[in-house]
Amino acid sequence: MKTDFKFSNLLGTVYRRGNLCFSPDGTCLLSPVGNRVTVFDLVNNKSHTLPFAHRRNISRLALNPKGNLLLTVDEDGQAILTHLHRRISLYHFSFKGSVSSLVFSPSGQHFAVALGRKIETWRTPSTPSDTQDGSLEFAPFVKHREYAGHFDTVQSIEWSSDSRFFLTASKDLTARIWSLDPEAGFEPTTLGGHRQGVHGAWFSADQETIWTVSKDGALFQWQYLPPRNAPEDEMDIEENFRWRIAERHYFMQTGATLTCASFHPESNLLVAGFSNGTFGLYELPDFNQIHNLSISQNDVDFVTINKTGEWLAFGASQLGQLLVWEWQSESYILKQQGHFDSMNSLTYSPSGDRIITCADDGKIKVWDVASGFCIVTFTEHTSGVTACEFAKRGNVLFTASLDGSIRAWDLVRYRNFRTFTAPERLSFSSIAVDPSGEVVAAGSLDSFDIHIWSVQTGQLLDKLSGHEGPVSTLAFAPNGGALVSGSWDHTVRIWSIFARTQTSEPLQLQADVLCVTVRPDSKQIAVSTLDGQLTFWSLSEGTQEAGFDGRRDVSGGRKLTDRQTAANASGTKSFNSISYSADGSVVVASGNSKYICLYDVMSGVLLHKYTVSVNLSLEGTQEFLNSKNLTEGGPAGMIDTTGEASDLEDRMDNSLPGAKRGDAASRRIGPEVRVPGVNFAPTGRSFCAASTEGLLVYSLDTTIAFDPFDLDIDITPQSTLKTLAKKQYLKALVMAFRLNNPKLVTRIQRSVPAADIPLVVSDLPIVYLPRLLRHIAVQSDASPLLELNLLWLQALLKSHGAILKKNQGEYAEVTRLVQRAVSRIQKEIFSVVENNEFMVEYLLAQPVRKQQNGLKLLQSVEDGPVQEVEMADDDEDEDGEDGWIGLED
């Protein structure tokens, strides 16, 4: 089995903190999710997470006007420049300070960054395609100018359309106009008059008007005017003109302050978000309110508008909400929200195209693996959901909760159709479902018994007694013959629930049992205990087959409050979740640490050790603590400095004292990195882990679909034919696809030798896979080269079958074309065979005259044996009828 799993996608988290950014064409939305960036394709309804990761949470991101360069900056000022389409990190750079705003100029040649009270402009680094030899620059970040003048943090930067000037808005109650380069007759201008910090400042489309908006909801319109009471003879004097307030408008939001705003110059639309979770859409300059809608119960942290002005994107960090709203049709384009509390468990659907997660917030979410979106959320549970399990047959999901109920969900109609409860009030922590889907079992930390219900009737069938401690984990054997339970009494028991007996003596272990899972062939069980041991037992014999110590594998990371180093604290960690692969040869395990371990069951060898997160904003991700951060009052990261904030809202702390669980965006103390759940996909080609960062998907199919040929390569039909003459078949085929010339593609496809077809197909870039499949399907209908087309189809399905199955929605059209073509060929061949069956039999039964002499020939007798006949050498026999032979069957 292949074990080179790589990070594929991040689900379960759609927005954490920072700014949102639309792509230049307005179809994709970039959202910071912790220390990573997720790209949401709003047209194709897909999402993917970029592979790079910062060491801190991302605070700002910006995309250049071409849409190929993405610049992200974390809370410490560390920047990463990424090629967005190829998902490759180009440069790493440090701004040496916290960045509060980051914007590229419309020309794309410069970008402005706000570092506290100062503003810096930098030249945009060049990409490899910009240089002649395709190399990278040694020092690509070149500072252009530095601007100082504000007395408090700069909150917003906005460029003019000609990239010559830019506006800055600051907490010092002013906005300022700056020029990129020194301009004749221009001096930096200060726009004052607001009573609270200015959130944003924008130029109008004609650059004759400036709009500024402040925290208290005041909107000022600035124009270049003479004094109001000036005499008429002084109205035309240039020296008397300056930027003055022409109009004042106010947002009437009682008890709420403005938290974010965005302006679209082409359509004169202003959208403002407020601290009470509402936003307003206004048309300027008349300040006409178009919409006023409540989208959250907490602050709206950021809002942006796409280039066409049709879609509005909102981010609310406290609940992790991300919304894209089309204001003209008043409909949601995207409405996603992750778990705002810790995830406890996850499971794959039997088909492998859905992932179900449950969390302490009482919600159950169903995620689509292909698109990365949450498709449904169940909120019927009134307390934290601790476990979830799929029935092997049908679309039925079972969940256990601390509210004392077990619920069954229909994932076709998306409803709760059955609720199971115990006679006494219990908080269930584990669940198992019979493979037939007729019986569900649950265990609780409040009781030593295992409760069994009938799914059909909802009645409590039995209570299995025998454990002397709380039941921590349950698992049914896939063949339905046994129920395996683990308890804190250091035992694992195997039950035959239909016979109401135990099949063997309790399996004795050395510590509390944390997790039990059964191999897919129902012959072996894996047990994880509190002392970090992984043991494997025979299910039928009840004997131990293998075992190893995983304490040092799972241990790692040091929290700020730890007195021991990470190396000396290796005995304090254990595996809370384990899962077998589809073939049972590999097991993946995770616990309360930053590592996920992949083991070979037979040899006990650690195959791979995955680091969940390198985010220093989380507790337990660093191996060594910096002694410089240790003060007299303890670690600097543990000291609450909220009382020193300048704003009242920032000084207030409404969280419960000592609370460490909850929303990762609002906690003053960093959340602890942990992986409470891990599960293999039914196909065995991926596994998923529920972590503090979100839902991490690791897959074998992590090929990025991008075009490997740069756009500036000289591609012509002549150069394509020259490439074909050099027998560079793959390159010639891709060049023909780039030219979009079907005749040229057909010529190259027919020129590839049959022996080289599998090699060409295996190296084909994924981006060209649907086009080649469609071309072969069309050729199968129109071309007489039957065997050649079938060889191409066979090679394509062998090399890329897993990708086609995983992305069924994306390749549905071309797959149907191929299926239709193969079905037509099969039908025609069967028709030819059926129509000529008797003709073939007749021809096979006919004797054939042999024209050679002196040979032993076979004589065909209808119902008799085959006889050997010696031909004479006479010339008469050549024309005679003595030379008949039969065909050999």
N, C-alpha and C positions, 0 to 999 in steps of 0.2 A: 504493500500500500504506500502511495506517495504521502509524504509528511511535510513537504516544504510549503506549509500554509503561510500566506502573507496577508497583511492588513488589507481589507477590501472596502469596507464602508463603516460609517458610524451612524447608527440609528438611535432613536429614543431621545435625542436632544436636537432641537431645531434652532435655538437661540439662547445665548447666555448673557453676554454683555458686549457693548461696542456699537459700531455703526453698521448699517446695511448698505449694500451697493448693488445697483442694477448693472447688467452688461450694456454695452453701447446700443445693441439692437433691442434692448428692453425685454428680452425673453427669458433671461436667467437672473436669479437673485443670489447674491453671495452673503452668507450669514456666518458670523463667528460663533463657534460652539466650543467654548473653553479655549484650549490652545490649538485648535484646528479650525479649518474653514470648510463649510459645506456649500455646495453649489446646487441650487434648485432650478431645474429646467421646467419652467412654467408651461411651456407649449407641449412638450412630450411627456410631461407628468413623471419626471424622474429626478433623482438626487444622487449625488456622489460626494464623498469627502476627499479632499486633497491629501496626498500621502504625507506631507511634511507636518511637523509639530514644533511649536514653540516651547520654551522652558517655563513660560508664564502664560496666563490668560491673555488672549488678543484684545487689545483696546481699540485699535484703529486699523482699517484696511481701505485701500483705494485701488482703482482700476484705471489704466491709462485709456485715452480715447480710442485706440485701436482695439482694445479688448484683449490683448495678448499678455500684458505685463500686470501682475498682481503684486502690490506691496503691502505687507502686513507688519504691524508693529505690536509688540506685547507691552505689558505694564511696566517693564524695566527699560523700555526704549530699544530693545533688540529687534531689528528688522530683517525680514527675509523677502527677497525679490524672486518671484516665481513666474515661470512661463505657464500661463493658465491652461492652454490647450494641451500641452505636452505633460503637464503636471510635474515639472522638474524644477527644483530649486536652483537658481542661478547664482545669487550672491547672498551673503550674510553681512550685516552691518549694524553698528550700534550708534544710536543718536545720543547716548549718554544722558538720558533724562526721560521723564514721563511725557508721552505725546498725547495732546488733547484734540488735535485736528490734523487731518492729512488729506490733501486734495491735489490732483494732477491738473495742469493747465489745459485749456481746450486744444492748444496746439500740440500737446503731448511732449514738448521739449523740456519742460520744467515741472517740478512739483513743490508745493509749499507745505511746511510742517510747523505746527505750533508746539513749542517746548516751554511750557509755563507761561511766562510773560513775554517771551521772545518768539519771533517768527524767523524761520530760515527757508530760503529757496535753494533748491538743488537741481542740477541738470539730470534729466532722465537717463539712466544707464542704457547702453545699447544692448541689443540682443545679438546672439550669434549670427543671425541672418543679416544684421546690419553691417557687419564687417566683411571685408572681401574674402578673407581666408576662413570665415566661420568660427573664429576663436573668441574666447572671453577676454574682457579687459582685466588688467591686474588690479587697478583701483578705479572702479566704475563710478563711485559716488563722489561727485565733485560739487562742493558748495559754491553757489552763485553769489548770494548776498545774505546778510543777517540784518534783521530789523528789530529795534527796541523802542519802546515808547509807552506800552501798556503798563499798568501798575498791578494787574491781577491776571489770573489765568485766561488765556485766549480760548474761547469755546467754539469758534466757527471761523472758517476761511472760505471765501467765495471769489472766484476769478471772474474777470470781465470776459466778454465773448471774443475779444481780440488778443487776450492773454498779455496785455500790457499793464493792467492794473488788477489789484485784488483788494477785497474788503475783509476786515477782521472784526469780530465781535468779542467782547471781553466781559469778565465779571466786574471790571472797574467802572461800569455804567456807561461805557463809551464804545463807539465803533470808529474805525480808522480806515482811511483810504491810502494805499501804498502803490507805488509803481515798481514794476519788475526791474527796469533799468532807469537811470536818471533821465527825466523828461524836461525839456526846456519849458520854463514857466510853471512847472508843477512842484508843489510842496506837499508833503504828507498832511492830510486833513483829518481833524478830529470831529466826530459827530457826537455831541453830548446833549443830554436832556432827559434821559431815562432815569427813573428812580430806583430801579433794581438792575441786576446784571443783564446784559444783552445776550440773548441766545443765538440770534442770527442776523445777518445783513446780506442783502442781495441787490444786484443791479437789475434794472428792467431790460427788456429786449433791445430797446434803442439806447440804453445806457444814459438816459437823461433823467432817470428817477432812481432813487435808492430807497429800499424798504428796510427798516430795522424793527425787531420785535424783542421785547424784554420779558423777564420772568413774571412780572406782575400783570401781563396780558396787554401791554400797551404796544400798538403798532403805529410807527411814525413813517410818514412819506416825506422824503427829502428831495428837493429840487434846487437847481442852480439859479438863484433869484437875487434881485437887488433888495435893499431894505423895504419893508412894507410902506412906511410913511415917507419915503424919499420923494423929493420934488420931481416933477416930470422931466426937468432938464438933466437930472442926474440918473435917470433910469437907464440910459444907454452907456454909462461909463463902466468900462470893464472892471475897474478896480473895486467897484462897489458890489460886484456879484460874488456870491459865495453859496455854499450849501446851507439851505435853511429848511426848517420844518414847514411843509405846505399843508399837511393834514394830519390829524391825530384820530386814531380809532382804538377802541378797547374791546377785548373779548369779555363778555359778561359771564364769567364762570365763578359763581359764589363759592367760597371756601376751597377753591382749587387754584393752583398756580400752573403756569405754562412750563412744560418740561422739554418740549422739542417742537421744531417747526421746519418746514421746507417750502420752497417757492419754485414755481415753474414759469420762467420768463415768457416763453412763447405763448402760453395760454393764459397768463396772469392769474394762475391758481395758487392760493396759499393754503396749506394744510397745517394745522396746529394740534399738538397732543397735550393733554393736561394730566395733572396728578390724580384726578378722580377716574381715570380710565376712559375718558371720552376724547373724541377728536372732532374738529370742525373743519369744513372745507369752505373757503371763501373766494369770491371773485373780486379781483382788484382792477381798477382803483376805487370802485364804488363800494367795496367792502360788503358785498351781498353774500349772505350765508346760503350755501347750496345744500350742505348736509351737516347734520350733527348726530353722531352715533356713538354709543357706548360699546366698547370692544373688550374691556377688561375691568377687573375689580381693583387693579393697582395702577401704578404709574405707566404711562406710555413712554418708553425710554428713547425711542428713535423712530423717525419717519423719513421716508424718501419717496421721490416720484421718478418714474421711468422717463425715458427721453421723449416719448410721444405724449406724456401727460395723462395717460389713460389709467394706469395702475398705481396705487398707493401701497407701500409696504410699511408695516408697523412691527415693532419689536417691543415686548414687555418682558423684562428680565426676571422679575420676581416670580412669575409663574411659568417662565419659559415659553411664552407664546410668540408665534410668528404668523402674520396675516398679510395677505395681498388682496386688496379690494379694488374692484373696478367701479369707479364712482358714477359712470354714465348709466350702466345697467343696474347699479346697486346690488352687486353680487360678489361673492367671494371667489377669487381665483385660487387662493391657497389659504387654508386655515389649519394650522398644525400646533400642537402643544405636546411637549414631552412630560414625563413624570416629574413633578416638583418635589418628590420625596424619594427616598432610597428604594431601588429595585430589589426585590427579594428572590424572584425566581423567573425562569423563562422556559419555554418549550417550543419545539418545531411542530408544525402540522404534519400529518403523515405524508402529504405530497411534497413537503419541503419548501413551498412557496410562501408560507406565512410563519411569522414568529410572534408568539404571545408572551407578553411581559406583565408582571403584577408587582405592585409596589405598596409602600406604607401609606400612600395617599388614598388608598381604597379603590384605585382605578385599575382596570384591566384593558390593555391596549393590544390591538392586532396590527402588526406591521407587515407590509408587503415587501418581500426580499428584493424583488426586481426593481421597484420604483423607490424604495426607501421611505415611503410615506405611511403614516398611520391611517388605516382605512376605517376603523371603528373603535370606539371607547365605551366600555361598560362601567357604570357608576352605581350599580345597585348595592354593592357592599357598603356597609356603614363604618367599617374600620379597615385596618391594614390587611391586604391580601398577602398571604404567606406562601402559597404553593399553587401551582397550576399543572394540569395534566390533560393530554389529548386522548380520546378514545381511538383505538387503532382502526376502527371501522366507523365510517360516517364522519360528519362534520360536527362533532359534539366536544365541547370543552368543559372541564370540571375545575373549579377553583375552591380553595380553602381560605378562610378568613378568621381574623381574631374576633369578629362579631358573633362567632358561634354557629356559622352556617356554612354548608357546602352547596354551591350552586352549579347547575348544569346549563350550558349556553348552546343555543342553536346558531351555528355560524353560517347558515344559509339565510335564515330570516332575521338573524341578529337579535335574538331575544332570550331572556331567561325563562326556560320552560319547566324547571324543577328546582326546588330548594329542599335541602336535607338538614335536619337539626337533631340534636341529641336530647334525651330526656332532661339532663342537667345542663346548665350553662357552661360551655367549654370554649376555649380559644384554640382552634385547630391550627396546627403548624405543618402537617404533612398530609399527602394525599396519594392514592394509587387507584388506578382504574383497571378492571379486568379487560383483557384483550377483546372479549366479545362485547364489551360495553354494557353488560347487564348488571354488574356489581361495582360499587365504589366503596373504598375503604379510606378511613381518615384516622390520624393519630393526633394527640394533643399533649402539650407539656403540662397540662393541669391534671391529666388522668393517666393511669397506667394501662388502660384498656384500648383495644382497637375496635372502632365502630364500623359495622358493615351495613350498607343500605342497598335496597333494590332500586335500580334506575327506573324501571317501568312503573312501579307503584309508589316509590318515594318512602316506603316504610323501612324502619330499622329492623334488619334481619337478625343480627347477632352482635355480641360484644365478646371479643377474644381476650381472655385474661391469661396472664402468665408472666408478663414483665413486672419487674420490681422497681422500675423507674419510669420516668416520662418517655413516651415513644417519640423519637426524634425524626425517623425516616421510614418510609414504606416504599415497596416496589413489587409489582406483579411480574412473574415470569412471562415472557412473550408467548409461550405456548399455553398459558392459562392454568398450569398445573399447580402453582404454588404462589403464596404471598410471603415476601421476605420483609421482616421488620427489624429495625435497629433501635436500641434504647440506651439511656444513660446508665443502665445497670450493667454495662460492659458485656452485653450479650446480643447476638443476632439469632432470631428465631424464624423457622421456616414452617408455614402453616398450609394445610390443605383446607381451604375455607368451606368447600362443599362437603368434606368429610368431618369438618369441625374438629380436626386433630392437628397435632404437630407431627411433621414427617420425620423429624430427627431430634436428637438432643440439642439444646441451645449451644450455639457456637460461642465459646468463651474468648474474650479479647482482653487486652491489658488496660483499656481506657474507655471513656464514653464514646459511643458510636455516633458519628455525625452524619454520615451519608452511606447509603447502600444502593447499588445499581446492579442489574442483571444483564449478562451478555445476551446479544440478540438470538443466539442459538439455545438459550435457556439451560446451558450446562455449567455456567460459572457465575459467581457473584463477586463483586468488588466492594470492599468495606474500607471506609476512612474513619479513623479514630482521632481522639483529641490529642494524642501524643505524637501526631504527625505520621503515623504508620499507614501504609496501604497494603492490605492483604487480600488475597484471592482464594476463594473456597469453591469446592465442587458442590453444586447444588443438589445432586442426587446422593452423593456419598457423605456430605457434611464434613469433609476433610480439607485442610489447608493445602493449596497447591503451590502458592508462591507468596512473596511479600517483600517489601523493602521500606526503608526509612526515607521519608520525603521531607523531613523537617528542614534540612539545609537547602533543599531545592525551593521550598515555598517561602523561606525566610528572606527578608531583605527590606531595606528602607528603615529610616529612623525618624521618629516623630520629634517635635520640639520638646516634648515633656519626657522623653525617654532618658533614663539615667544610664542605660547600657548602650554600647555601640551596636550597630546592626549585626556585626559578626558574633558578638557575645550573646545576643538575644535570639539565637537561631532555634532554640528549643521551645519558643513560645507560639509558634505558628502551626497551623494544620490545614488540611483540605476540607472545606465545607461542601464542595460539590464535585462530583466525578461523573464521567459519561463515557460509554463505550463508543467506538467507531462502528460503522455499519457491518464490517467484517469481523469485529471483535478482537482484532490484533493490536489495537492502539487504544489507550485510555487517556483522556484529558482531564486535568484536575485543577481546581482553583480554591482560593481561600481569602482570608483577610490580609492580603498583601498585594503587591504590585505585579506579581508574576502569575503566569499561567503555564503549567507544566504538561508536556506531552510525553507519555511513557510507552515503551514497547512492553506488552504484557508478558510475553514468553521470557525475555531476557532481563526485564526490569531496568533497561537502559533508559536514561533521560534523553529523548530524541531532540527535543527543542524546549527552550525556555523563553516565553514571550513576555516582554515588558509592556504592561497595560498602558502606562502613562509616564511621561517624564516631566509632567507639569508640576513645577515647584509651588504652585498655588494650593496643591493638595498635600495633606500630611502623609508622610511615609514614602515619598518618592526619592528622597536623597539619602545616600549612604552615609555621608559625613556631615556634621553640623559645623557651621563656621563660628569659631569662638568670638569673632568680632561682633556678632549679633547677640552676645550674652551680656546683659546689663545687671545692675544691682537688683532690679525688680524681677529678674528672670529673663527668658528669651524675648527679644524685641518683637518677634512676631506674635507673642501672646499678650502684649500690652495693648489695651483698648485706647485708641487715640481719637475716638469719635467726638469726645467732648471738646476737642480743639478745633473742630471744623468751623468755618466762617458762617455757614448757613444753618438756620435752625433745623431744617429737615434732615441735614446730615448729622447734626448733633444728637438728634433723638434716636434712641435705640429701643424698639418695642419688642425685641425678641426675648424669649424666656431665658433666665439666668442659667448658664451651663448647657444650653441646648446645642448639640452638635449635629443633629439630624434635621433635615428639612431642605429648603431651597438652597442650592449651592451658590446662587447669585447674591443672597442677602446675608449669609452668615459672616460674623466678624471673625470667627475662628475657622481656619481652613478645614474643609471636610477631609476625612481620611480616605485614602485610596483603598479600595477593596473590591473583590469580585465574588459576590454572593452566589452567582449561578453560572453554569456553563453547560452547553449541550451540543452534541454533534447533529448535523443535518442527516436526514434519512438516506441521502445519496452518498454521504461520507466524504464529499468534496469540500465541505466547509464546516466550520463550527462557530458558535456565537457565544459571547460572554457578556453578562450583565455587570457593569462596573459603575463606579462613581461618575465617570465621564459620560456614560451612556451605554448604548448597545453596540458592542464591537463585533464586527463580522470578519473572520479570517477565512480565506478561501484559496483554493488551488487555481481558480480561474480569475486571476487578477490582471490579465492583459489589458492595457489601456488602448482603446481604439483611437488611434491618431494616424494621420497621414505621414509616413516617414520621408516623403519627398518634399523638399522645400518648394515654395511657389515660384522662386526665381530660377529654378532649373530650366534650361532650354529644352522643352519637350515639343517635338514636332513629329509628324508621321515619318519623315526621313530618319530622324535620330532613333525613333522606335524600331524601324526596320533594321538599322545598323546594329542596334542592341540585340535584336533577334538573330542577326547573322553571327554575332559573337556567342550565341547559345546561352545568353543571359535571359532565360525564359521568364523568371519571376519579375525582373525589372522591366522587361518589355511589356508584360501583361499589365503591370501597374501603370506604366506610361500610357498604354492604350486606354485604360480606364480613365486616366486623367484627361485625355483628349476627348473622351466620351464618343469614341468612334466604334460602333458595333462591328463594322466590317473588319476593322483592324484587330479587334479583340478576337473575332472568329478566326482570322488567319493565324494569330499567335497561338490560340488554343489548339488548333489542328496541327500546328508545327511542333508541339511539345511531344517528345517520344513517350510511349506508353510507360516505359520503366521510370521516367522522371516525373510522372504526374503526381505520385504521393509526396515527393520532395518539394515540388512547387507549391502544392496545396498546404503542406504543413507549415511553411514559412510565410504564407500569405497574410498580410496585415488584416486584422479583424474588420477594419473599416470597409474593406472591399469584399467581405464575405457575402453580404446579401446581393451585391451587384453580380458577382460571379455565379451564385446560385440561380439568380433570375436569368442570366444569360444562358447557362447550361439548360435550364428548363425550356427556354424559348427554342434553343437549338434542337432539343430532343423532339419538338413538334415539327420543326421545319427541315432538319438535316437528315439525310439517309445514313449518317455515320452512327449507327446504333451502339456498337460496342464501345466506341470512343467516348460517347456521352455518358454511358453507364459507368465507365472507368472513372471519369471525372466526378460523377455523383458519389460513387463508392468512396473515393479518396476524401471528398469533402465531408461526408458523413462520418467517416472514421476519425478524421483529424479534429473536426469541430463539432461533433455531435453533442458533447457536453455543454458547449456554449449555446447551441441551438435550443437545447432542452431548458437550460437555465433562463434564457431570455425568450421564452415562448411568445410573449406579447410582441416583442420587437421584430422577431423573424417570422411571425405568423403568416404574413402575406407570401413571402418567398417560399416558405415551407409548403404552403398549400399549392403553389405553382409546381414545385418539384413533385409533390404527391400526385397531382393531376397528370403530370407528364409520365411518371412511372406507371400509373394506373392505365393510361392510354396505351403505352407500349405493351404492358402485360396483356391487356384485352386484345390488342391486335395480334400478338404472338399466339395466344390461345385460339383466336379465331382462325388463323392460318393453319394451325395444327389440327383443329377439329375438322376443318373443311377438306384437308388433304390427308387425313389419316388413312383411308382405304387406298388412295393413290400411292402413298409411300409403301404400304404393305404390298401392293401389287408390283411396284417397281423392284422392291427387295426380293420378291419371289422370282423374278425373271432371270434366266441364265444370260451370261455375257460371253461373247465370242472373244477368245484370246488370240492375238495375232502373232504370238511368239511361238517358236518351235523348240522342241527338246526340253520342255519343262513339265514338272509334275503339276497337274491341275486338279481342282476340286470340282466334283460333279454333284450338283444339287438334286436331291430326290425329295419330293414333297413330304412324304411321311417316312422316309427311310434314312439309313445312316449315310454319312458323307463318305464317298469313296474316292480313292486316288486313281487317276487315269494317266497313263503314260502317252504323251503325244509323239507321233511319228515324225521323222525328219523329211518325209516326202513332200515334194512341192504340192502334190494333190491335196494334202491335208489342209493346206493353207486356205483353199477356197471351198473346201468341203464342209459338211455339217458334222464331222466327227470331232470338232474342236470346241464343243460347248462345255462350259463349266458353270458351276453355281457360285453364288456369293456366300462368303463365310458369315455366319450370324455373329 
